[in-house]
Amino acid sequence: MKDILKLGEDIIEDKIDLNGLKLKAEDYNIYPKSIHEREGSILFLWKKDYEKFLIVLKGGSLLELFQGEDILSKRGKICPLNQKNSEVLRRFFPFTAPKSYGNSNITIGLGDRLGLASPGHLKIVEEYEVFPILAQQSIRELNLTGRNYEDVLNSASWAVFQEGYKSGFGADGDHLKTAAEVKMALENGFTMITLDCSEHIDSSLNYLNNKEINKRYLKIPKSIRDGLEDRYLDKKFNLGENIEINYDREKLEKIILIYLDTINFTSKIYADWLAPLGDSVDFELSIDETTFKTSIEAHFLIASELKRNGVKVDSLAPRFCGKFEKGIDYIGDIEEFKREFYHHFKISQHFGYKISVHSGSDKFKVFPIIGEITQGKYHLKTAGTNWLEAIRVIAIVNQDLFRDIFDFALERLDDARKYYSVSVDVDKIEPLNKIRDKDLKTLLDDDNARQVLHITYGLILQEKDKQGDYVFKDRIYNTLIEFEDKYNEMLIAHIGKHFKELNIKKRNQ
Ligand code: ZN
């Protein structure tokens, strides 16, 4: 503390200039790229023990605006990274505020469940031609981590400030299911809305026979059926390169029965909440959380009807063939994926939006296909893998904590399956007591262990003891903040591997 005050004194008295400060920064636990001069003040981020603070020095309006503890005879302040200060930051440093991705070709969602991963993400994003969506959380994730959208966005803003990253980032209200959730995300300044229509898709309809489908289909008002039949029944749609989409009666009735509600719901949400905002917010439609894959014909009809209703979709996430389970590689027939992904891509191209790939963490087998077919225009979401890299760090630097977490995760696996469906086989995981400390990290390369650790994150973070104290949460945060360089290093390597397999171009090449 004394050191930082002495340094502050020197800065205020111009005994040290900005370059000198940058050179000395790391000796004082100051993040060198966070050093900024604005409105007559010098500002930077400083780490003390397990917490980061903003330090504002010299006079100027910012010294007044940021809340904090006065230092150096009121010529400086030490400020917590709270909501009020985050708002001031975004106002005076516009690059710390999220924005729509506009025409960016490759956009990657980098969900950061702990609020600690974005600095590492930015260190690798800097190298590649990619627009990052740093703040990306679903309502399910917020509930499981006990966080809110203010906190998620603030973590991203401070990370951007810390890294001095000025090329822009987005904030995705992910998998929102109701108007109230969309409203909440927009009020918090999120710049992307991912509308999850799963509550409007009755998956059981997919498994009915044609007779049963027809019976239910006839309950849809005749005027609506007539309109849709007019537009699609026995019609052919050519997407070029011998891709033709057509609808016979059976196929059409089934698609309409399954997706009409989705089309209506999306059109209403769009008209009420997105249309008034113009291009400032990106709009993604997600129909991926179903038990069956999205057929090419269904995708085309949904896109076509939405366009007719004036909905401007920026990206759409179909459910692809095969399995996109959390945090592990693609499971399924690669050739089939390639063929169907190409068809989905052609539809997206026809309507002018991007294909979005959800559960995109660790899908190394299909990354080259995604990169190649889309010619570098897509959205891909990752989240769980960033949590797993955090756990990998813990396996390397704090084995006692890792063992406690893993035992607990195994114990509570059945509870976690309520939130996520995975095909994990616990019996295939090597018993922990047979693994030496230095080999614990290899569990992070085992698909079964990965899935156990992936889906139990909420239970791990929320677990409290009899006194009401967190059992793991504080230990996890303290370890990751203490070893933040290690976490950055892991993320750079792991997300870097994603970018390489996707064949994303390096910047300035
Ligand atoms: Zn999804």
Residues whose N, C-alpha, C, O or C-beta is under 5 A from the ligand:
A	BS01	ZN	S286 D288 H358
